[in-house]
Amino acid sequence: MLAFPCNQFGAQEPGTDAEILEFATSKYDATFPMFSKVEVNGAGACELYTWLKSEQGDGADITWNFEKFLVDRSGNVVKRYPPQTTPEQIAEDLPAFL
């Protein structure tokens, strides 16, 4: 799991990268890599999210924080999950790609 904070959804990530990391680790026990804040929609969207959206969802915008993508070992985007999907639910899909 990789996390890319974004402040495009209700300004929920206004802090610095260090502040966001501190919040995620102290409140949610996040142990996965946390990258610098990015934009995921619009003209300023980072290349990663432009590509992810084009591979799953026909380029549709990210709807809210915590939208997720599953990428297989070969780098193919195989599934897109809405924000409310939990990591445990995604884990159910993993055996097909191991």
N, C-alpha and C positions, 0 to 999 in steps of 0.2 A: 504494500500500500504506500502510495506517495500522496502528499497533500500540497495543494497550491492555493494558499489563501487568496481571497478576492474581496474587494470592498464595493463591488457593484450591486450588492443586494442589501438594501436598507442601511448602507454604511455600517455593516456589522463588523468589519475588520479595519478600523481606522488606525490601529497602532503600527508600530514599527515591526519589522520581522522578529526582533528579539522579544517584543511584548506579546506578539501572537504566539510564538513558540512557548513562552512561559505560561500563557493562559491555557494552551492546548495540553501541555504536559501536567500542569498542576490541577486543572479542573477535570480533564478527561483521561489522564494517564496515557496520553498519546506517546507511542514509542516508535512510530514510523517516521521516515524522512519528511521534514517540513521545508518546503522551498520558499523563495521570496514571493511576495505578493505579485499577482498578475491580473490582467484583465482577461476575461473569458468571452465577452460579447462585444460587438461593435467594431469600429474601425481600428481600435487599439488592442484587439484581442491578440494574445500571444500565438505564435505559430503552432504550438502544441495543441491548444484548444481549437484552433481553426481546423487542424487535421483531425482531431478526435471527433468533432462534430460532423465533419464531412464523411467520415467512415461509418458513423452510427448516428442516424437522425437527420440525414439529408441537409446538414448544416444548420439545423434548428438551434436557436439560442439555448444556452444553459438557463434553466428556469429559476433556480435558487441555489443557495449554498448547499454543499454536500451532494451534488449530483456526481455520479460515479461512472467510470468506464472500466471494463475488463479487457485487458490486452493479453493475448496468448504469448507463448514462448517465442513465436516467430515474429512478434510485433504487430499482429493483426488485431484490430479492435473488434471484439466479438460480441460485446453486449454493452448497452447503456442502461443505467439504473436511475430512477428518480431519487430526489433527495431523501425521502423517508425510508429508503431501503437500507437495512442494517448490514454491517460487515458479515454477520452470521448468515443472513439470507444469501449474500453473495457467495459465501463459502460452500453453499449447496451446489453451486454451478461449477466450482473449481475442479472436481474429479474428472470432468469431461475434457479438461485442458491440461492435465498433468501427464 
